[in-house]
Amino acid sequence: MQRSTSRARPAKLPATTTTRPSSSSSKTCDELRELYAQHTVETGQVFTDAALVRAWELTRGQPWLTNALAREVVEEIAVPRGEPITAAHMDQAKERLILARATHLDSLMSKLMEPRVRRVIEPLLAGAAESHIDTYDDDVSYTRDLGLIARDRPLRIANPIYREVIARVLSSAVEDRVVDVPSAFVLPDGRLAFRKLLRRFAAFWREHGEALVGSLPYAEAAPQLVLMAYLQRIVNGGGFIDREYGIGRGRIDLLVRWPYTKADGTRAVQRRALELKVWRAGDADPLKKGLAQLDDYLRQLALRRGVLVIFDRRAARRRARRVRFEEAVTRSGRKVTLLRA
């Protein structure tokens, strides 16, 4: 970044504006800290430790993202110089970057419809096993050279920002169909009406699910993308969705984070965890495995309750299938709301 006479900027790493931002140029966490420290030296404004950790988590050192995130905080959000830059500012900057769809992100996402990229990304989104087609290794190399996936194993999307942008791009047509408004899900005390959200999604799925699944380009991950699109429409007005998915996981983990203000004026964050699984023809009911996986996810998050969504994609069952809610308990005693869709 060039310096400005009105507002100092973090020093610029080598620019990456082409469609092939090699992830081999990614910086380490220490290098990211050194880069952001230049802003502190120039202006006196500090990044909290939590902000630096969050910046690393979001970008994994990808040069364009590392610079863009800092620039968004310093120049666009314009955090006052007398205030420290926090993890919340980093999350806000991330949302702004994704919504702005900068040239760098658009150039990468335009590659998603290429068959060789799709053959790599679709199983990642669906949590399926790696493909065994003859060109798969070449496809992985090509997708890795684009910077979309990490250079090391296990096979995964390069960073959380790309992970979110990919899901949003692929499900944008679904989000346009959601007529529910975010304000209808905010309780008087500022918290998110999460049970209402789940039931409204169930109604949305009953009415539009099959048609929407058939219209999406990544068929293997289509049910999960429909749910993520609905959540994006409702949650992203005031909260955040963290996504975890990858080859061989057999599920997608979602964490909804909803900041709100308590009656005493203190800030808090409501957290709700979901696990998404698909029941395909020839497979056993994934309930048992899903409960075990969700139990582990909730343990990591220190949460006592979660949501398991099982999309039944067995063709013979679709006409007779009924969307319904059940209650379940994990082996360790955590309560689970089960949505069969």
C-alpha positions as CSV (number, residue, x, y, z in Angstrom):
1,M,0.0,0.0,0.0
2,Q,1.2,3.5,-0.7
3,R,1.3,6.0,2.1
4,S,-1.4,8.7,2.4
5,T,-0.8,12.1,3.8
6,S,-4.2,12.0,5.6
7,R,-4.2,8.4,6.9
8,A,-1.3,6.0,7.2
9,R,-1.7,2.6,5.8
10,P,-0.1,-0.8,6.5
11,A,2.9,-1.4,4.3
12,K,2.1,-3.3,1.2
13,L,3.0,-6.9,0.5
14,P,3.6,-7.9,-3.2
15,A,0.3,-7.2,-5.0
16,T,-1.8,-10.1,-6.2
17,T,-4.4,-9.1,-8.7
18,T,-4.3,-11.8,-11.3
19,T,-6.5,-14.8,-11.4
20,R,-3.7,-17.1,-10.3
21,P,-2.6,-15.9,-6.9
22,S,-0.2,-18.7,-6.0
23,S,-0.7,-19.7,-2.4
24,S,3.1,-20.3,-2.2
25,S,3.5,-16.6,-1.6
26,S,1.4,-16.7,1.6
27,K,3.0,-15.2,4.7
28,T,3.4,-16.7,8.1
29,C,1.5,-15.5,11.1
30,D,4.7,-13.8,12.4
31,E,5.1,-12.0,9.1
32,L,1.5,-10.8,9.2
33,R,2.1,-9.4,12.7
34,E,5.2,-7.6,11.4
35,L,3.3,-6.1,8.5
36,Y,0.5,-4.8,10.7
37,A,3.0,-3.6,13.3
38,Q,4.2,-1.1,10.6
39,H,0.8,0.7,10.9
40,T,1.3,0.9,14.7
41,V,4.8,2.4,14.3
42,E,3.5,5.0,11.9
43,T,0.3,5.9,13.7
44,G,0.5,4.6,17.3
45,Q,-2.7,2.6,16.7
46,V,-2.4,-1.0,17.9
47,F,-4.0,-4.2,16.8
48,T,-5.1,-6.3,19.8
49,D,-3.7,-9.9,20.0
50,A,-7.2,-11.2,19.2
51,A,-7.3,-9.0,16.1
52,L,-4.0,-10.3,14.8
53,V,-5.1,-13.9,15.5
54,R,-8.4,-13.3,13.7
55,A,-6.7,-11.7,10.7
56,W,-4.5,-14.8,10.4
57,E,-7.4,-17.2,10.8
58,L,-9.3,-15.4,8.1
59,T,-6.6,-15.0,5.5
60,R,-4.0,-17.7,6.3
61,G,-1.4,-15.1,5.1
62,Q,-2.8,-14.8,1.5
63,P,-1.1,-11.5,0.5
64,W,-4.0,-9.8,-1.2
65,L,-6.4,-10.7,1.6
66,T,-3.9,-9.7,4.3
67,N,-3.5,-6.2,2.8
68,A,-7.2,-5.8,1.8
69,L,-8.4,-6.7,5.3
70,A,-6.0,-4.1,6.9
71,R,-6.9,-1.5,4.4
72,E,-10.6,-2.0,5.0
73,V,-10.2,-1.6,8.7
74,V,-7.9,1.4,8.5
75,E,-9.4,3.3,5.6
76,E,-13.0,2.3,5.0
77,I,-14.2,1.4,8.6
78,A,-11.7,4.1,9.7
79,V,-11.3,3.0,13.3
80,P,-10.4,6.1,15.2
81,R,-6.6,6.3,15.9
82,G,-7.1,6.5,19.6
83,E,-8.9,3.1,19.6
84,P,-7.3,-0.3,19.2
85,I,-8.3,-2.5,16.3
86,T,-10.1,-5.5,17.5
87,A,-11.2,-9.0,16.3
88,A,-14.7,-7.5,15.8
89,H,-13.3,-5.0,13.4
90,M,-11.6,-7.8,11.5
91,D,-14.9,-9.7,11.2
92,Q,-16.6,-6.5,10.0
93,A,-13.9,-5.9,7.4
94,K,-14.2,-9.5,6.2
95,E,-18.0,-9.0,5.7
96,R,-17.4,-5.8,3.8
97,L,-14.8,-7.4,1.5
98,I,-17.1,-10.3,0.7
99,L,-20.1,-8.1,0.0
100,A,-18.0,-5.7,-2.1
101,R,-16.8,-8.6,-4.3
102,A,-13.5,-7.0,-5.1
103,T,-11.8,-7.8,-8.5
104,H,-9.5,-10.3,-6.9
105,L,-12.4,-12.3,-5.4
106,D,-14.5,-12.1,-8.5
107,S,-11.7,-13.3,-10.7
108,L,-11.2,-16.4,-8.5
109,M,-14.9,-17.2,-8.2
110,S,-15.4,-17.0,-12.0
111,K,-13.3,-20.2,-12.1
112,L,-15.8,-22.2,-10.0
113,M,-17.8,-23.3,-13.1
114,E,-14.7,-24.7,-14.8
115,P,-15.0,-28.5,-14.9
116,R,-11.5,-29.2,-13.5
117,V,-12.2,-26.7,-10.6
118,R,-15.6,-28.1,-9.9
119,R,-14.3,-31.7,-9.7
120,V,-12.1,-30.5,-6.8
121,I,-14.4,-28.0,-5.0
122,E,-17.7,-29.9,-5.2
123,P,-16.5,-32.9,-3.1
124,L,-15.0,-30.5,-0.6
125,L,-18.3,-28.7,-0.2
126,A,-20.2,-32.0,0.1
127,G,-17.6,-33.6,2.5
128,A,-17.3,-36.5,0.1
129,A,-14.3,-38.7,-0.6
130,E,-11.7,-37.7,-3.1
131,S,-12.5,-38.4,-6.7
132,H,-10.6,-41.2,-8.5
133,I,-11.0,-39.9,-12.1
134,D,-7.8,-40.0,-14.2
135,T,-7.4,-36.2,-14.3
136,Y,-8.0,-35.6,-10.5
137,D,-4.4,-35.0,-9.5
138,D,-4.0,-32.5,-12.4
139,D,-7.3,-30.8,-11.4
140,V,-6.0,-30.5,-7.8
141,S,-2.7,-29.0,-9.0
142,Y,-4.6,-26.5,-11.2
143,T,-7.0,-25.5,-8.4
144,R,-4.1,-25.2,-5.9
145,D,-2.2,-22.9,-8.4
146,L,-5.3,-20.7,-8.5
147,G,-4.9,-20.3,-4.7
148,L,-8.3,-21.7,-4.0
149,I,-7.1,-24.7,-1.9
150,A,-4.3,-25.0,0.6
151,R,-0.9,-26.3,-0.6
152,D,-0.7,-29.0,2.1
153,R,-2.9,-31.9,3.2
154,P,-5.6,-32.4,4.0
155,L,-7.3,-31.1,0.9
156,R,-9.2,-27.9,2.0
157,I,-10.2,-24.4,0.9
158,A,-7.2,-22.1,1.3
159,N,-8.8,-19.8,4.0
160,P,-12.1,-19.0,5.7
161,I,-12.8,-15.9,3.4
162,Y,-12.5,-18.0,0.2
163,R,-14.6,-20.7,2.0
164,E,-17.4,-18.2,2.7
165,V,-17.2,-16.5,-0.7
166,I,-17.4,-19.9,-2.5
167,A,-20.6,-20.9,-0.6
168,R,-22.2,-17.5,-1.2
169,V,-21.4,-17.4,-4.9
170,L,-22.8,-20.9,-5.5
171,S,-26.0,-20.2,-3.4
172,S,-26.7,-16.6,-4.4
173,A,-29.6,-17.6,-6.6
174,V,-31.2,-19.3,-3.6
175,E,-30.7,-16.3,-1.3
176,D,-32.6,-14.2,-3.8
177,R,-35.7,-16.5,-3.3
178,V,-35.8,-16.0,0.5
179,V,-38.6,-13.5,1.3
180,D,-38.2,-13.6,5.1
181,V,-36.6,-10.5,6.5
182,P,-33.8,-10.5,9.1
183,S,-35.6,-8.1,11.4
184,A,-38.4,-10.7,11.9
185,F,-36.0,-13.0,13.7
186,V,-34.6,-10.5,16.3
187,L,-36.1,-10.9,19.8
188,P,-37.0,-7.9,22.0
189,D,-33.8,-8.5,24.0
190,G,-31.7,-8.4,20.9
191,R,-31.0,-12.1,20.6
192,L,-31.6,-14.2,17.5
193,A,-34.9,-16.2,17.5
194,F,-33.0,-19.3,16.4
195,R,-35.9,-21.8,16.9
196,K,-38.1,-19.6,14.7
197,L,-35.4,-19.4,12.1
198,L,-35.2,-23.2,11.9
199,R,-38.9,-23.6,11.6
200,R,-39.1,-21.0,8.9
201,F,-36.3,-22.7,7.0
202,A,-38.2,-26.0,7.3
203,A,-41.3,-24.3,5.7
204,F,-39.0,-22.8,3.0
205,W,-37.6,-26.3,2.3
206,R,-41.0,-27.9,2.0
207,E,-42.1,-25.3,-0.6
208,H,-38.9,-24.7,-2.6
209,G,-36.3,-27.4,-1.6
210,E,-36.6,-29.8,-4.5
211,A,-36.8,-27.1,-7.2
212,L,-33.8,-25.2,-5.8
213,V,-31.7,-28.3,-5.4
214,G,-32.3,-29.1,-9.0
215,S,-31.3,-25.6,-10.1
216,L,-27.9,-25.4,-8.4
217,P,-24.7,-26.2,-10.3
218,Y,-23.0,-28.2,-7.6
219,A,-25.5,-31.0,-7.2
220,E,-23.6,-33.0,-4.6
221,A,-23.7,-30.1,-2.1
222,A,-27.0,-28.5,-3.2
223,P,-29.1,-29.2,-0.1
224,Q,-26.4,-27.8,2.2
225,L,-26.0,-24.8,-0.1
226,V,-29.8,-24.1,0.2
227,L,-29.6,-24.1,4.0
228,M,-26.5,-21.9,4.0
229,A,-28.2,-19.4,1.6
230,Y,-31.2,-19.2,3.9
231,L,-29.0,-18.6,6.9
232,Q,-27.0,-16.0,5.0
233,R,-30.1,-14.1,4.2
234,I,-31.2,-13.9,7.8
235,V,-28.0,-13.9,9.9
236,N,-25.7,-11.8,7.8
237,G,-27.7,-8.7,8.6
238,G,-26.2,-8.6,12.1
239,G,-24.2,-11.7,12.7
240,F,-21.7,-14.1,11.2
241,I,-21.6,-17.7,10.0
242,D,-18.4,-19.7,10.3
243,R,-18.2,-22.7,8.0
244,E,-16.1,-25.9,8.2
245,Y,-16.1,-28.4,5.4
246,G,-13.6,-30.6,3.6
247,I,-12.8,-33.9,1.8
248,G,-13.9,-37.0,3.7
249,R,-15.6,-35.1,6.6
250,G,-19.0,-36.4,5.6
251,R,-20.7,-33.3,7.0
252,I,-20.6,-29.5,7.1
253,D,-20.2,-27.7,10.4
254,L,-21.7,-24.2,10.8
255,L,-21.4,-21.8,13.7
256,V,-23.8,-18.9,13.9
257,R,-22.5,-16.0,15.9
258,W,-24.9,-13.2,16.8
259,P,-23.6,-10.2,18.7
260,Y,-26.2,-8.4,20.9
261,T,-26.3,-6.0,23.9
262,K,-27.6,-7.3,27.3
263,A,-30.0,-5.4,29.5
264,D,-27.0,-4.1,31.6
265,G,-25.4,-2.6,28.5
266,T,-22.6,-5.2,28.2
267,R,-21.9,-6.9,24.8
268,A,-22.4,-10.6,24.3
269,V,-22.4,-13.1,21.5
270,Q,-25.1,-15.7,21.0
271,R,-23.7,-18.9,19.5
272,R,-25.6,-21.7,17.8
273,A,-23.9,-24.7,16.1
274,L,-25.3,-26.8,13.3
275,E,-24.1,-30.0,11.5
276,L,-25.4,-30.8,8.1
277,K,-25.4,-34.3,6.7
278,V,-26.9,-36.0,3.6
279,W,-28.5,-39.5,3.5
280,R,-27.8,-40.9,0.1
281,A,-29.2,-44.0,-1.6
282,G,-27.5,-47.2,-0.4
283,D,-26.2,-45.6,2.8
284,A,-27.4,-46.3,6.4
285,D,-29.2,-43.6,8.3
286,P,-26.4,-41.1,9.3
287,L,-28.1,-40.2,12.6
288,K,-25.8,-42.1,14.8
289,K,-22.6,-40.9,13.1
290,G,-24.0,-37.4,12.9
291,L,-24.8,-37.3,16.7
292,A,-21.2,-38.4,17.4
293,Q,-19.7,-35.8,15.1
294,L,-21.9,-33.1,16.4
295,D,-21.0,-34.1,20.0
296,D,-17.4,-33.6,19.2
297,Y,-18.0,-30.2,17.5
298,L,-20.1,-29.0,20.5
299,R,-17.3,-30.1,22.8
300,Q,-14.8,-28.0,20.9
301,L,-17.1,-25.0,21.1
302,A,-18.0,-25.6,24.8
303,L,-21.7,-25.7,23.9
304,R,-24.4,-27.9,25.5
305,R,-26.9,-27.9,22.6
306,G,-26.8,-28.1,18.9
307,V,-28.7,-28.8,15.7
308,L,-28.3,-31.8,13.4
309,V,-29.9,-31.5,9.9
310,I,-30.2,-34.6,7.8
311,F,-31.1,-34.2,4.2
312,D,-32.7,-37.4,2.9
313,R,-31.7,-37.6,-0.8
314,R,-32.8,-41.2,-1.4
315,A,-34.9,-41.0,-4.6
316,A,-37.4,-43.6,-3.6
317,R,-38.2,-41.7,-0.4
318,R,-38.6,-38.2,-1.7
319,R,-42.3,-38.2,-2.5
320,A,-43.2,-39.7,0.8
321,R,-40.7,-37.8,2.9
322,R,-42.0,-35.3,5.4
323,V,-40.0,-32.5,6.9
324,R,-40.0,-32.9,10.6
325,F,-38.3,-32.0,13.9
326,E,-37.2,-34.5,16.6
327,E,-35.2,-34.3,19.8
328,A,-32.1,-36.3,20.4
329,V,-29.3,-36.6,22.9
330,T,-25.6,-37.2,22.2
331,R,-23.6,-39.8,24.0
332,S,-22.2,-37.2,26.4
333,G,-25.6,-35.9,27.2
334,R,-25.8,-32.8,24.9
335,K,-29.2,-32.0,23.7
336,V,-29.8,-31.9,19.9
337,T,-32.6,-30.5,17.8
338,L,-32.9,-32.9,14.8
339,L,-34.3,-31.6,11.5
340,R,-35.0,-34.3,8.9
341,A,-35.5,-32.7,5.5
